[in-house]
Amino acid sequence: MKYAFLIILTLLFTSCESKIEKQEHKLTGLWSLVAMDNYNAETKEWEVWNGGMQGYILYDDKENMSLHLLTKDYEKTALRFPDFDDSISLEALKHLTNSYVYFAKYSINYGDSVVTHKRISHSNPGEWGKTVHRKFGFIGDTLILEPLEDKTAGLRLKWVRN
């Protein structure tokens, strides 16, 4: 009986360990956004957020990550403007607000399925250095991220690996 108990414990621990290893390797890589939805509490349905979004998220194996979110068809504009120049039209400045970028160091809590991003830069100066948390999971080959902060709670982002 004592040996049977030890064998069962060993099997439990080794199966959990391999699940964590597989999950860790699943997150690294470049992912493309396929859907960004917001949960409507009144209708109890998921709705396309902000008319549709596009973007990329990248996780490397050294705890670095980057994110670029843009409105749908962001690049399909006749607007052209120079970089690092203050002579940009108001229309161009408004268009630039539809691009959201940050770089961060990340850590993973596998037990809670939460990835934490400690931002090191951001397209919005007010977001530099902030830490954000994302619930994550996989449905097949699709990565699901859900922000846990109050101001973005209810969003769900679906990503496929490039």
Secondary structure, 3 states (H helix, E strand, C coil): CHHHHHHHHHHHHHHHHHHHHHHHHHHCEEEEEEEEEEEECCCCEEEECCCCEEEEEEECCCCEEEEEEEECCCCCCCCCCCCCCCCCCHHHHHHHCCEEEEEEEEEEECCCCEEEEEEEEECCHHHCCCEEEEEEEEECCEEEEEECCHHHCCEEEEEEEC
